[in-house]
């Protein structure tokens, strides 16, 4: 982990009122976020998919920030599915779920959409997703999320091939 990453993570933690950590604690938490990203991408590969992007919401997963992230990802016409994998610590699952629902309501998402929530306020987040009426595929584990995302992507590709 490079010094600039540790400093940036420390700044985010302080901006959200989190207690100041030692340099070693900050590096450990920042490394955990990078590890989650790599684990998510590795699990997608293991399930037979090919990850294209990884975005970290950081500590501020507001509905507007989530919507902007989805706009960015979906600006690439080669994106075939979206997998949101949240392990909430700084963020809360209900905040992220509100952001996901807001973003989906604000824009047209024409690809399979899988959400895995774990951590702070997970039950509230799952309820928000389930009650939204939006066709979001829910997953309980990272492996489940990756398998569902890859399967939904393959199904969408097969359907597109039969309609052309």
Residue frames as a rotation matrix with the C-alpha (Angstrom) as fourth column:
UNK 1
0.589 0.808 0.000 0.00
0.808 -0.589 0.000 0.00
0.000 0.000 -1.000 0.00
UNK 2
-0.317 -0.739 0.595 1.46
0.702 -0.604 -0.377 3.33
0.638 0.298 0.710 -0.99
UNK 3
-0.779 -0.118 -0.615 1.62
0.575 -0.525 -0.628 6.31
-0.249 -0.843 0.477 1.38
UNK 4
-0.883 0.468 -0.042 -0.81
-0.443 -0.799 0.406 8.40
0.157 0.377 0.913 -0.72
UNK 5
-0.244 0.814 -0.528 -3.48
0.042 0.553 0.832 5.66
0.969 0.181 -0.169 -0.43
UNK 6
-0.315 0.061 -0.947 -3.11
0.910 0.304 -0.283 5.58
0.270 -0.951 -0.151 3.34
UNK 7
-0.926 -0.067 -0.372 -3.35
0.196 -0.926 -0.321 9.38
-0.323 -0.370 0.871 3.56
UNK 8
-0.694 0.714 -0.091 -6.42
-0.466 -0.350 0.812 9.47
0.548 0.606 0.576 1.31
UNK 9
-0.122 0.652 -0.749 -8.17
0.447 0.709 0.545 6.77
0.886 -0.268 -0.378 3.33
UNK 10
-0.559 -0.158 -0.814 -7.34
0.825 -0.205 -0.527 8.63
-0.084 -0.966 0.245 6.56
UNK 11
-0.976 0.200 -0.091 -8.83
-0.210 -0.971 0.114 11.83
-0.066 0.131 0.989 5.13
UNK 12
-0.361 0.890 -0.278 -12.07
-0.240 0.199 0.950 10.04
0.901 0.410 0.142 4.22
UNK 13
-0.177 0.259 -0.949 -12.32
0.808 0.589 0.011 8.52
0.562 -0.765 -0.314 7.69
UNK 14
-0.776 -0.173 -0.607 -11.86
0.540 -0.679 -0.497 11.93
-0.326 -0.713 0.620 9.32
UNK 15
-0.886 0.463 0.026 -14.35
-0.352 -0.707 0.614 13.59
0.302 0.534 0.789 6.94
UNK 16
-0.037 0.912 -0.408 -17.03
-0.111 0.402 0.909 11.17
0.993 0.078 0.086 8.14
UNK 17
0.308 0.187 0.933 -16.27
-0.844 -0.399 0.359 11.74
0.440 -0.898 0.034 11.80
UNK 18
0.787 -0.100 -0.608 -14.58
0.216 0.969 0.121 8.39
0.577 -0.227 0.784 12.32
UNK 19
0.866 -0.496 -0.067 -12.00
-0.059 -0.235 0.970 8.21
-0.497 -0.836 -0.233 15.10
UNK 20
0.459 -0.795 -0.396 -8.43
-0.862 -0.292 -0.414 8.95
0.213 0.532 -0.819 14.10
UNK 21
0.987 -0.148 0.056 -6.47
0.138 0.979 0.152 5.74
-0.077 -0.142 0.987 13.57
UNK 22
0.173 -0.983 -0.059 -2.80
-0.167 -0.088 0.982 5.04
-0.971 -0.160 -0.180 13.72
UNK 23
-0.111 -0.308 -0.945 -0.98
-0.964 -0.196 0.177 4.87
-0.240 0.931 -0.275 10.40
UNK 24
-0.957 -0.289 0.010 -0.91
-0.283 0.943 0.173 1.07
-0.059 0.163 -0.985 10.69
UNK 25
-0.414 0.884 0.215 -4.66
0.333 0.367 -0.869 0.82
-0.847 -0.288 -0.446 11.45
UNK 26
0.269 0.484 -0.833 -5.45
-0.561 -0.624 -0.544 3.10
-0.783 0.614 0.104 8.51
UNK 27
-0.478 -0.537 -0.695 -3.30
-0.878 0.274 0.393 1.02
-0.021 0.798 -0.603 6.17
UNK 28
-0.931 0.164 0.326 -5.00
0.090 0.969 -0.231 -2.17
-0.354 -0.186 -0.917 7.38
UNK 29
-0.012 0.997 -0.076 -8.50
0.179 -0.073 -0.981 -0.79
-0.984 -0.025 -0.177 6.73
UNK 30
0.202 0.031 -0.979 -7.53
-0.841 -0.508 -0.189 0.58
-0.503 0.861 -0.077 3.32
UNK 31
-0.796 -0.546 -0.259 -6.00
-0.604 0.701 0.379 -2.79
-0.026 0.459 -0.888 2.44
UNK 32
-0.618 0.645 0.450 -9.25
0.252 0.705 -0.663 -4.52
-0.745 -0.296 -0.598 3.46
UNK 33
0.364 0.750 -0.553 -11.15
-0.337 -0.447 -0.829 -2.40
-0.869 0.487 0.090 0.93
UNK 34
-0.120 -0.489 -0.864 -8.69
-0.991 0.002 0.137 -3.32
-0.065 0.872 -0.485 -1.81
UNK 35
-0.933 -0.220 0.284 -8.97
-0.243 0.969 -0.045 -6.97
-0.265 -0.111 -0.958 -0.77
UNK 36
-0.102 0.972 0.211 -12.78
0.111 0.222 -0.969 -6.83
-0.989 -0.076 -0.131 -1.11
UNK 37
0.390 0.200 -0.899 -12.38
-0.776 -0.454 -0.438 -5.43
-0.495 0.868 -0.021 -4.61
UNK 38
-0.524 -0.674 -0.520 -9.98
-0.843 0.499 0.203 -8.17
0.123 0.545 -0.829 -5.65
UNK 39
-0.817 0.272 0.509 -12.10
-0.005 0.879 -0.477 -10.88
-0.577 -0.391 -0.717 -4.04
UNK 40
0.229 0.953 -0.199 -15.17
-0.217 -0.149 -0.965 -9.63
-0.949 0.265 0.173 -5.91
UNK 41
0.291 -0.177 -0.940 -13.36
-0.948 -0.189 -0.257 -9.62
-0.132 0.966 -0.223 -9.25
UNK 42
-0.785 -0.617 -0.047 -11.76
-0.619 0.784 0.055 -13.01
0.003 0.072 -0.997 -8.58
UNK 43
-0.515 0.667 0.539 -15.14
0.028 0.641 -0.767 -14.53
-0.857 -0.380 -0.349 -7.66
UNK 44
0.483 0.664 -0.572 -16.68
-0.558 -0.270 -0.785 -13.22
-0.675 0.698 0.240 -10.90
UNK 45
-0.153 -0.631 -0.761 -13.83
-0.968 0.249 -0.012 -14.83
0.198 0.735 -0.649 -12.87
UNK 46
-0.894 -0.190 0.405 -14.27
-0.331 0.890 -0.312 -18.07
-0.301 -0.413 -0.859 -10.89
UNK 47
-0.090 0.958 0.272 -17.99
-0.006 0.273 -0.962 -18.06
-0.996 -0.089 -0.019 -11.81
UNK 48
-0.149 -0.050 0.988 -17.08
0.885 0.438 0.156 -17.75
-0.440 0.898 -0.021 -15.51
UNK 49
0.864 0.500 0.062 -17.50
0.484 -0.789 -0.380 -14.00
-0.141 0.358 -0.923 -15.96
UNK 50
-0.190 -0.904 0.382 -15.15
0.915 -0.304 -0.266 -11.20
0.356 0.299 0.885 -16.85
UNK 51
0.398 0.365 -0.841 -15.18
0.735 -0.676 0.054 -8.15
-0.549 -0.640 -0.538 -14.56
UNK 52
0.274 -0.233 0.933 -14.84
0.777 -0.518 -0.357 -4.80
0.566 0.823 0.039 -16.28
UNK 53
-0.066 -0.200 0.978 -14.94
-0.251 -0.945 -0.211 -2.13
0.966 -0.260 0.012 -13.57
UNK 54
-0.039 0.157 -0.987 -14.63
0.943 0.333 0.015 -1.78
0.331 -0.930 -0.161 -9.86
UNK 55
-0.123 0.066 0.990 -15.92
-0.114 -0.992 0.052 1.31
0.986 -0.106 0.129 -8.10
UNK 56
-0.500 -0.057 -0.864 -15.55
0.826 0.271 -0.495 1.93
0.262 -0.961 -0.089 -4.38
UNK 57
0.437 0.759 0.483 -18.24
0.497 -0.651 0.573 4.18
0.749 -0.010 -0.662 -2.90
UNK 58
-0.657 -0.702 0.275 -15.99
0.106 -0.447 -0.888 4.97
0.746 -0.554 0.368 0.03
UNK 59
-0.835 0.258 -0.486 -17.67
0.521 0.087 -0.849 6.38
-0.177 -0.962 -0.207 3.09
UNK 60
-0.582 0.607 -0.541 -20.32
-0.335 -0.785 -0.521 8.43
-0.741 -0.122 0.660 1.35
UNK 61
-0.905 0.264 0.334 -22.71
0.425 0.596 0.681 6.25
-0.020 0.758 -0.652 -0.60
UNK 62
-0.477 0.764 -0.435 -25.40
-0.297 -0.606 -0.738 8.88
-0.828 -0.223 0.515 -1.00
UNK 63
0.375 0.694 0.615 -28.17
0.431 0.457 -0.778 8.23
-0.821 0.557 -0.128 -3.53
UNK 64
0.882 -0.062 -0.468 -26.67
-0.391 -0.652 -0.650 10.84
-0.265 0.756 -0.599 -5.88
UNK 65
-0.099 -0.995 -0.019 -23.20
-0.900 0.081 0.428 9.33
-0.424 0.059 -0.904 -5.61
UNK 66
-0.327 0.066 0.943 -24.54
0.100 0.994 -0.035 5.84
-0.940 0.083 -0.331 -6.35
UNK 67
0.733 0.660 0.164 -26.49
0.273 -0.065 -0.960 7.16
-0.623 0.749 -0.228 -9.36
UNK 68
0.596 -0.590 -0.545 -23.37
-0.772 -0.608 -0.187 8.88
-0.221 0.532 -0.817 -10.71
UNK 69
-0.416 -0.768 0.488 -21.41
-0.589 0.636 0.499 5.66
-0.693 -0.080 -0.716 -10.32
UNK 70
0.020 0.516 0.856 -24.05
0.419 0.773 -0.476 3.70
-0.908 0.368 -0.201 -12.27
UNK 71
0.899 0.267 -0.347 -24.12
-0.147 -0.562 -0.814 6.36
-0.413 0.783 -0.465 -15.00
UNK 72
0.124 -0.950 -0.285 -20.35
-0.927 -0.213 0.307 6.04
-0.353 0.226 -0.908 -15.31
UNK 73
-0.530 -0.318 0.786 -20.39
-0.184 0.948 0.259 2.25
-0.828 -0.007 -0.561 -15.50
UNK 74
0.198 0.738 0.645 -23.33
0.549 0.461 -0.697 2.13
-0.812 0.492 -0.314 -17.92
UNK 75
0.530 -0.079 -0.844 -21.72
-0.570 -0.771 -0.286 4.67
-0.628 0.633 -0.454 -20.25
UNK 76
-0.663 -0.729 -0.168 -19.71
-0.664 0.469 0.583 1.72
-0.346 0.498 -0.795 -21.56
UNK 77
0.242 0.853 -0.461 -21.95
-0.966 0.256 -0.034 -0.23
0.089 0.454 0.887 -23.98
UNK 78
-0.217 -0.407 -0.887 -19.93
-0.378 0.873 -0.308 -3.40
0.900 0.268 -0.344 -23.29
UNK 79
-0.815 0.014 0.580 -21.16
-0.569 0.173 -0.804 -3.66
-0.111 -0.985 -0.133 -19.68
UNK 80
-0.503 0.588 -0.634 -23.41
-0.202 0.633 0.747 -6.72
0.840 0.504 -0.200 -19.54
UNK 81
0.436 0.620 -0.652 -24.32
0.598 0.341 0.725 -6.80
0.672 -0.706 -0.222 -15.82
UNK 82
-0.095 -0.434 0.896 -23.82
-0.561 -0.721 -0.408 -4.86
0.823 -0.541 -0.175 -12.61
UNK 83
0.284 0.095 -0.954 -22.88
0.671 0.691 0.268 -6.49
0.685 -0.716 0.133 -9.32
UNK 84
0.184 -0.174 0.967 -23.00
-0.591 -0.806 -0.033 -4.31
0.786 -0.566 -0.251 -6.23
UNK 85
0.250 -0.220 -0.943 -21.07
0.614 0.789 -0.022 -5.99
0.749 -0.573 0.332 -3.41
UNK 86
0.173 -0.101 0.980 -21.33
-0.507 -0.862 0.001 -4.04
0.845 -0.497 -0.200 -0.18
UNK 87
0.044 -0.194 -0.980 -19.66
0.834 0.547 -0.071 -4.96
0.550 -0.814 0.186 3.07
UNK 88
0.452 0.305 0.838 -20.86
0.049 -0.947 0.318 -2.05
0.891 -0.103 -0.443 5.16
UNK 89
-0.087 -0.498 -0.863 -18.68
0.990 0.050 -0.128 -0.65
0.107 -0.866 0.489 7.87
UNK 90
-0.903 -0.201 -0.380 -18.26
0.226 -0.974 -0.022 3.04
-0.366 -0.106 0.925 7.14
UNK 91
-0.638 0.750 -0.177 -21.33
-0.577 -0.313 0.755 2.93
0.511 0.583 0.632 4.92
UNK 92
-0.502 0.587 0.635 -24.60
-0.398 0.495 -0.773 1.44
-0.768 -0.640 -0.015 6.04
UNK 93
-0.838 0.186 0.512 -26.50
0.480 0.696 0.534 -1.08
-0.258 0.693 -0.673 3.93
UNK 94
0.201 0.976 -0.082 -29.69
0.808 -0.213 -0.550 0.98
-0.554 0.044 -0.831 4.15
UNK 95
0.177 -0.223 -0.959 -27.86
-0.303 -0.939 0.162 4.05
-0.937 0.262 -0.233 2.72
UNK 96
-0.824 -0.554 -0.121 -26.48
-0.309 0.259 0.915 2.01
-0.476 0.791 -0.385 -0.13
UNK 97
-0.557 0.693 0.458 -29.85
0.764 0.644 -0.046 0.35
-0.327 0.324 -0.888 -0.77
UNK 98
0.421 0.693 -0.586 -31.54
0.376 -0.721 -0.583 3.77
-0.826 0.025 -0.563 -0.93
UNK 99
-0.165 -0.597 -0.785 -28.87
-0.563 -0.597 0.572 4.86
-0.810 0.537 -0.237 -3.39
UNK 100
-0.927 -0.149 0.345 -29.38
0.138 0.720 0.681 1.78
-0.350 0.678 -0.646 -5.54
UNK 101
-0.111 0.972 0.207 -33.17
0.886 0.191 -0.422 2.24
-0.450 0.137 -0.882 -5.60
UNK 102
0.393 0.194 -0.899 -32.81
-0.008 -0.977 -0.215 5.97
-0.919 0.091 -0.383 -6.33
UNK 103
-0.536 -0.701 -0.470 -30.36
-0.518 -0.166 0.839 5.31
-0.666 0.694 -0.274 -9.16
UNK 104
-0.834 0.258 0.487 -32.52
0.475 0.786 0.397 2.58
-0.280 0.562 -0.778 -10.68
UNK 105
0.190 0.974 -0.127 -35.56
0.790 -0.228 -0.569 4.83
-0.583 0.008 -0.812 -10.55
UNK 106
0.291 -0.170 -0.942 -33.67
-0.201 -0.973 0.113 7.73
-0.935 0.157 -0.317 -12.09
UNK 107
-0.328 -0.533 -0.780 -32.24
-0.892 -0.097 0.441 5.88
-0.311 0.840 -0.444 -15.06
UNK 108
0.783 0.548 -0.296 -32.95
-0.621 0.716 -0.317 3.00
0.038 0.432 0.901 -17.37
UNK 109
-0.313 -0.855 0.415 -30.83
-0.805 0.470 0.361 0.02
-0.504 -0.221 -0.835 -16.44
UNK 110
0.593 0.559 -0.580 -31.06
-0.804 0.455 -0.383 -2.55
0.050 0.693 0.719 -19.22
UNK 111
-0.258 -0.700 -0.666 -28.62
-0.422 0.702 -0.574 -5.08
0.869 0.133 -0.476 -17.82
UNK 112
0.467 0.375 -0.801 -28.99
0.489 0.644 0.588 -7.66
0.736 -0.666 0.117 -15.04
UNK 113
-0.039 -0.360 0.932 -28.47
-0.558 -0.766 -0.319 -6.05
0.829 -0.533 -0.170 -11.67
UNK 114
0.354 0.052 -0.934 -27.27
0.535 0.808 0.248 -8.07
0.767 -0.588 0.258 -8.66
UNK 115
0.149 -0.273 0.950 -26.90
-0.649 -0.752 -0.114 -6.69
0.746 -0.600 -0.290 -5.13
UNK 116
0.210 -0.169 -0.963 -25.16
0.660 0.752 0.012 -8.37
0.722 -0.638 0.270 -2.19
UNK 117
0.276 -0.054 0.960 -25.37
-0.535 -0.838 0.107 -6.54
0.798 -0.543 -0.261 1.13
UNK 118
0.340 -0.198 -0.919 -23.55
0.734 0.666 0.128 -7.45
0.587 -0.719 0.372 4.34
UNK 119
-0.706 -0.707 -0.043 -22.73
0.545 -0.504 -0.669 -5.46
0.452 -0.496 0.742 7.45
UNK 120
-0.884 0.264 -0.386 -24.30
0.162 -0.602 -0.782 -2.51
-0.438 -0.754 0.489 9.23
UNK 121
-0.232 0.923 -0.306 -28.11
-0.557 -0.384 -0.737 -2.29
-0.798 -0.001 0.603 8.83
UNK 122
-0.968 -0.227 -0.109 -28.16
-0.219 0.548 0.807 -5.22
-0.124 0.805 -0.580 6.39
UNK 123
-0.536 0.825 0.181 -31.78
0.765 0.565 -0.311 -6.22
-0.358 -0.028 -0.933 7.13
UNK 124
0.213 0.591 -0.778 -33.04
0.134 -0.806 -0.576 -2.67
-0.968 0.018 -0.251 6.55
UNK 125
-0.448 -0.471 -0.760 -31.06
-0.677 -0.377 0.632 -2.52
-0.584 0.797 -0.151 3.30
UNK 126
-0.977 0.101 0.189 -32.45
0.185 0.843 0.506 -5.83
-0.108 0.529 -0.842 2.08
UNK 127
-0.157 0.979 -0.134 -35.99
0.723 0.022 -0.691 -4.68
-0.673 -0.205 -0.711 2.91
UNK 128
0.052 0.116 -0.992 -35.50
-0.353 -0.927 -0.127 -1.46
-0.934 0.357 -0.007 0.91
UNK 129
-0.809 -0.401 -0.429 -34.31
-0.544 0.235 0.806 -3.48
-0.222 0.886 -0.408 -2.11
UNK 130
-0.854 0.485 0.188 -37.10
0.500 0.865 0.042 -6.08
-0.143 0.130 -0.981 -1.79
UNK 131
-0.014 0.923 -0.385 -39.85
0.660 -0.281 -0.696 -3.48
-0.751 -0.264 -0.605 -1.34
UNK 132
-0.539 -0.315 -0.781 -38.67
-0.190 -0.858 0.477 -1.30
-0.821 0.406 0.402 -4.23
UNK 133
0.594 0.776 0.214 -40.49
0.002 0.264 -0.964 -3.22
-0.804 0.573 0.155 -6.97
UNK 134
0.374 -0.579 -0.724 -37.34
-0.923 -0.313 -0.226 -2.96
-0.096 0.753 -0.651 -9.10
UNK 135
0.975 0.040 -0.217 -36.10
-0.087 0.974 -0.208 -6.22
0.203 0.222 0.954 -10.67
UNK 136
0.105 -0.954 0.281 -32.92
-0.936 -0.190 -0.296 -6.41
0.336 -0.232 -0.913 -8.62
UNK 137
0.512 -0.053 -0.857 -31.41
0.074 0.997 -0.018 -9.85
0.856 -0.054 0.515 -8.07
UNK 138
0.558 -0.283 0.780 -30.49
-0.819 -0.342 0.461 -10.24
0.136 -0.896 -0.423 -4.39
UNK 139
0.274 -0.554 -0.786 -27.65
0.067 0.827 -0.559 -12.41
0.959 0.100 0.264 -3.17
UNK 140
0.988 0.152 0.020 -26.63
-0.023 0.013 1.000 -13.49
0.152 -0.988 0.016 0.32
UNK 141
0.441 -0.897 0.032 -22.94
0.339 0.199 0.919 -14.22
-0.831 -0.395 0.392 -0.24
UNK 142
-0.017 -0.552 -0.834 -20.23
-0.702 -0.587 0.403 -13.04
-0.712 0.593 -0.378 -2.60
UNK 143
-0.897 -0.309 0.317 -20.11
-0.039 0.768 0.639 -16.45
-0.441 0.560 -0.701 -4.31
UNK 144
-0.126 0.947 0.294 -23.91
0.774 0.280 -0.568 -16.39
-0.621 0.156 -0.768 -4.73
UNK 145
0.476 0.283 -0.832 -23.75
-0.113 -0.919 -0.377 -12.84
-0.872 0.274 -0.406 -6.14
UNK 146
-0.447 -0.734 -0.511 -21.03
-0.663 -0.112 0.740 -13.71
-0.600 0.670 -0.437 -8.65
UNK 147
-0.835 0.173 0.522 -22.85
0.364 0.886 0.288 -16.84
-0.412 0.430 -0.803 -9.81
UNK 148
0.185 0.982 -0.029 -26.14
0.689 -0.150 -0.709 -14.96
-0.701 0.111 -0.704 -10.18
UNK 149
0.289 -0.136 -0.948 -24.49
-0.417 -0.909 0.003 -12.09
-0.862 0.394 -0.320 -12.05
UNK 150
-0.753 -0.627 -0.200 -22.72
-0.479 0.312 0.821 -14.39
-0.452 0.714 -0.535 -14.50
UNK 151
-0.646 0.575 0.502 -25.83
0.630 0.773 -0.073 -16.56
-0.430 0.269 -0.862 -15.03
UNK 152
0.381 0.826 -0.415 -28.05
0.423 -0.555 -0.716 -13.50
-0.822 0.097 -0.561 -15.59
UNK 153
-0.034 -0.501 -0.865 -25.51
-0.643 -0.652 0.403 -12.05
-0.765 0.570 -0.300 -18.00
UNK 154
-0.930 -0.317 0.187 -25.33
-0.098 0.703 0.704 -15.31
-0.355 0.636 -0.685 -19.96
UNK 155
-0.255 0.925 0.281 -29.13
0.782 0.369 -0.502 -15.54
-0.568 0.092 -0.818 -20.04
UNK 156
0.448 0.391 -0.804 -29.40
-0.040 -0.890 -0.454 -11.95
-0.893 0.235 -0.383 -21.30
UNK 157
-0.460 -0.698 -0.549 -26.79
-0.657 -0.149 0.739 -12.65
-0.598 0.701 -0.390 -23.99
UNK 158
-0.862 0.189 0.470 -28.66
0.363 0.877 0.314 -15.79
-0.353 0.441 -0.825 -25.12
UNK 159
0.160 0.980 -0.116 -31.94
0.661 -0.194 -0.725 -13.87
-0.733 0.039 -0.679 -25.25
UNK 160
0.240 -0.147 -0.960 -30.32
-0.456 -0.890 0.022 -11.08
-0.857 0.432 -0.280 -27.28
UNK 161
-0.794 -0.602 -0.080 -28.89
-0.378 0.387 0.841 -13.65
-0.476 0.698 -0.535 -29.72
UNK 162
-0.616 0.617 0.489 -32.31
0.690 0.722 -0.042 -15.22
-0.379 0.312 -0.871 -30.33
UNK 163
0.402 0.826 -0.395 -34.02
0.528 -0.562 -0.637 -11.87
-0.748 0.048 -0.662 -30.94
UNK 164
0.001 -0.461 -0.887 -31.52
-0.526 -0.755 0.392 -10.59
-0.850 0.467 -0.243 -33.53
